[in-house]
Amino acid sequence: DLWQHASLQFQPSTGVAYGIYHYHLLSNDDEFLFNYGAELLVEISRFLLSRGAWNADRSGFGFYAVMGPDEFHMMVNHNTYTNYMAKKTFEYTCSTLERMQKMVPEAYSRLVIKLGITDNELNVMKECAEKMILLYDNKTKLFEQHEGYFNLPHINIDDIPVTDFPLYHHWSYDRIYRTDMIKQPDVLMFIFLYNNEFSLDIKKVNYEFYEPRTIHESSLSPSVHSILAAEIGKYEEAYSFFNFATRMDLDNYNRNSGEGLHTTSIAAAWMNIVYGFGGLRSDGPILKLSPSIPRYWHSYSFNITYRKYLIRIHVDTSMVHIVKLEGPKEPLLFELYGNRVALDSSGLHVKLPEMIRS
């Protein structure tokens, strides 16, 4: 791979930490978390501590000379995705170790000895998390993708001739990197991953700012935009991006299908159905669902496994049907359209709200 991708991007590391966090939310698998996940979290956090740095007056911690998920801006300072995900990794590492100390003190002691964990090290993680530099404007509700991004020359991506795609074949790197053009979701990506932590206003403002600057020259881009578009009520846009994700190679959207199939885009399209039109949110302490349906569809359905429950969700043009296929006898508590509900053996059958028939 290119050196700038291999040396400047940390999302594979913070992605593993997020995967551990998300898996535990879905499974409550303390055995995995304490026996395997905790060690991974410590070592990932140690790497982040070693690569990050304090600013000149030591008022903030962050990451310098990095590249975020966008990949069209390299050697930038304080890429907000990188900083935010590192902050969450530090916090989750410390909270996991604190849980271990209380719940499984012997296993905690063994881990401390094996890895040489010190109280000072954990205190540094907490301080770095607390003072992580996050470029957010309370007035505009915008996150700046990285330091200086808002001052970059603007390019109207709709003016780029289709014959210039794929850009990597026709433009030099310095031409690609010197504007505010974005390859794929960056700020929008962490807003999606930690969806419950951001208000609808913040999601809408950042979507409307960054989407017009995104060229979607990545197979992973359209599905994330579709998911957020559905959440903020841009249903036609959401469906358009879903078509982009599912037909990327069939229609050769980015003029590069001859170089290999974008199989990750198909996996992301599954997420698009479940998290986008299905309105699933699984990054918080309780499962949330807010299904909608594109006006071009008659129905769709999907299954999810959540904390030993196997659930089937079926959505048609008028109703949402949720049934428990397998699982404990106790009802499953979750949120449906913002209301707390209990799913038992009789299932839930509710009318699809008129306003979200997309």
SVG drawing of the C-alpha trace seen along z (x, -y; Angstrom):
<svg xmlns="http://www.w3.org/2000/svg" viewBox="-51 -31 57 51">
<polyline fill="none" stroke="black" stroke-width="0.4" points="0.0,0.0 1.0,-3.6 3.1,-4.9 0.7,-7.7 -2.0,-5.1 0.2,-2.7 1.9,-5.3 -0.6,-8.1 -4.0,-6.3 -5.0,-5.0 -8.5,-4.0 -7.6,-0.3 -6.5,-0.4 -9.3,-2.5 -11.6,-0.4 -10.6,2.7 -11.3,0.9 -14.7,-0.2 -15.4,3.4 -14.7,4.7 -16.9,1.9 -19.8,2.6 -19.5,6.4 -19.8,6.2 -22.9,3.9 -24.6,6.5 -23.6,9.6 -22.8,8.7 -19.9,11.1 -17.8,10.2 -15.7,13.4 -14.4,12.2 -14.0,8.6 -12.0,9.5 -10.0,12.4 -9.1,11.0 -10.6,7.6 -9.0,5.8 -5.5,6.7 -6.1,5.5 -7.6,2.2 -4.5,1.6 -2.1,2.1 -4.1,0.0 -4.2,-2.8 -0.5,-2.5 0.1,-2.9 -2.2,-6.0 -0.4,-7.5 3.0,-7.0 1.8,-8.6 -0.2,-11.5 1.4,-14.6 0.6,-17.6 0.4,-21.0 2.9,-23.7 1.2,-25.0 0.1,-21.5 -3.5,-22.5 -4.6,-19.8 -3.6,-16.4 -4.0,-15.3 -2.5,-13.8 -0.1,-15.6 0.8,-14.7 -2.0,-12.1 -4.5,-11.1 -8.1,-10.4 -10.6,-8.1 -11.0,-10.8 -7.6,-9.9 -7.6,-13.1 -5.9,-15.1 -2.6,-13.9 -0.1,-15.1 -2.8,-17.1 -3.1,-18.0 -6.0,-17.1 -8.1,-15.1 -11.2,-15.1 -12.1,-11.5 -8.7,-10.4 -8.9,-12.5 -12.4,-11.6 -11.9,-7.8 -8.7,-8.0 -10.6,-9.8 -13.3,-7.1 -10.7,-4.3 -8.9,-5.8 -12.2,-6.1 -13.3,-2.6 -10.0,-1.1 -10.0,-2.8 -13.7,-1.9 -13.1,1.7 -10.1,2.0 -12.2,0.5 -15.0,3.0 -12.4,5.8 -10.9,4.6 -14.4,4.7 -15.9,7.8 -12.9,10.1 -10.0,8.8 -7.9,11.9 -8.0,11.7 -7.3,7.9 -4.2,8.6 -3.0,11.1 -3.5,8.6 -1.7,5.9 1.3,8.2 1.4,9.5 1.2,6.1 3.0,4.0 0.0,1.6 0.6,-1.2 -1.8,-3.7 0.2,-6.5 -0.3,-5.1 -4.1,-4.9 -4.1,-8.5 -2.3,-9.7 -4.9,-8.0 -7.7,-9.7 -6.0,-13.1 -5.4,-12.7 -9.1,-11.7 -10.3,-14.7 -8.1,-17.2 -8.4,-15.7 -8.5,-18.5 -11.8,-18.4 -12.5,-21.1 -16.1,-21.9 -18.0,-25.2 -20.9,-25.5 -22.5,-28.2 -22.5,-26.5 -22.6,-22.9 -19.9,-22.0 -16.9,-19.8 -13.9,-20.9 -12.5,-17.8 -8.9,-18.8 -7.0,-21.9 -7.3,-24.4 -9.8,-22.5 -12.3,-25.4 -9.7,-27.6 -8.8,-25.3 -9.6,-26.3 -13.1,-25.2 -13.7,-23.1 -17.2,-22.4 -17.0,-18.6 -19.9,-18.7 -17.7,-20.6 -15.2,-17.8 -15.5,-16.0 -16.6,-12.4 -13.7,-11.5 -11.3,-12.5 -12.5,-9.5 -11.0,-7.7 -9.1,-10.7 -6.1,-8.7 -5.5,-7.8 -5.8,-11.4 -4.8,-13.8 -1.5,-14.1 -1.6,-13.7 -0.8,-17.4 -3.8,-18.3 -6.1,-16.0 -4.9,-17.0 -4.9,-20.8 -8.7,-21.5 -11.6,-20.8 -12.7,-17.9 -13.3,-14.7 -13.0,-11.1 -15.3,-9.5 -17.0,-10.2 -14.7,-11.4 -16.6,-13.6 -19.8,-11.8 -18.2,-8.5 -17.6,-9.0 -21.1,-10.6 -22.5,-7.4 -20.4,-5.1 -21.3,-7.0 -24.7,-8.0 -26.4,-8.2 -24.0,-10.9 -25.0,-13.5 -28.2,-15.5 -30.3,-15.4 -29.3,-19.1 -25.6,-18.2 -26.1,-15.3 -28.1,-17.5 -25.7,-20.4 -22.6,-18.3 -24.2,-16.2 -25.3,-19.2 -21.9,-20.8 -19.7,-17.7 -21.8,-15.7 -21.6,-18.3 -17.8,-18.2 -17.6,-14.4 -16.7,-12.8 -17.6,-9.3 -14.6,-7.8 -14.7,-5.0 -17.0,-2.0 -17.6,-2.6 -18.9,-6.2 -22.4,-6.1 -23.9,-3.7 -22.8,-5.8 -24.3,-8.9 -27.5,-7.0 -27.8,-5.9 -27.5,-9.5 -29.6,-10.9 -32.5,-8.6 -32.1,-9.6 -32.4,-13.3 -35.3,-12.9 -33.7,-13.1 -35.3,-10.0 -34.9,-10.4 -31.2,-11.2 -30.9,-8.1 -32.4,-5.9 -30.2,-7.4 -27.1,-6.6 -28.4,-3.1 -28.5,-2.6 -25.0,-4.0 -23.8,-1.5 -25.5,1.6 -25.0,0.9 -21.5,-0.5 -19.9,2.1 -23.0,3.0 -23.2,-0.6 -19.4,-1.3 -20.2,-4.5 -16.5,-5.3 -15.2,-4.0 -12.9,-1.5 -14.9,1.8 -12.4,3.3 -9.8,3.2 -11.8,5.5 -15.2,5.8 -16.1,3.6 -17.3,6.4 -17.1,4.1 -19.7,1.9 -22.2,4.8 -21.5,5.4 -22.0,1.8 -25.3,2.0 -26.6,4.5 -25.8,2.0 -27.6,-0.6 -30.8,1.5 -30.5,2.3 -29.1,-1.0 -30.5,-3.3 -34.1,-2.3 -34.4,0.0 -33.3,-2.8 -31.3,-0.5 -29.0,-2.1 -26.9,0.3 -24.1,-2.0 -25.9,-2.8 -27.0,-0.9 -30.4,-0.1 -31.3,1.0 -33.2,-1.6 -35.3,-1.1 -37.0,-3.7 -37.9,-1.9 -38.9,-3.7 -39.5,-2.3 -38.5,-3.8 -41.5,-4.6 -40.2,-2.3 -40.4,0.8 -43.3,3.0 -41.6,4.5 -38.3,5.6 -37.1,7.6 -34.0,8.5 -32.9,10.5 -30.6,9.3 -29.2,11.1 -29.0,9.0 -28.1,10.3 -29.2,13.9 -32.4,12.7 -33.0,13.5 -35.3,10.8 -37.0,10.5 -38.1,7.0 -40.5,6.9 -41.5,3.5 -44.2,2.9 -45.9,-0.2 -48.2,-0.5 -46.9,1.7 -43.8,2.6 -43.8,6.2 -41.2,7.2 -41.1,10.8 -38.8,12.8 -37.7,15.9 -35.5,17.2 -34.3,16.0 -35.0,15.8 -38.5,15.9 -38.2,12.4 -39.3,9.6 -36.7,7.6 -36.8,3.9 -35.8,1.5 -36.9,-1.8 -39.2,-2.0 -39.6,-5.4 -38.3,-6.9 -40.7,-5.0 -39.7,-2.3 -41.4,1.0 -41.2,4.7 -41.0,7.5 -42.5,10.8 -43.7,13.9 -46.7,12.1 -44.5,9.7 -45.0,6.0 -47.2,4.8 -47.3,1.1 -48.4,-1.3 -45.6,-2.9 -45.7,-6.6 -47.0,-8.6 -44.2,-11.1 -41.4,-8.6 -42.8,-6.7 -39.9,-7.7"/>
</svg>
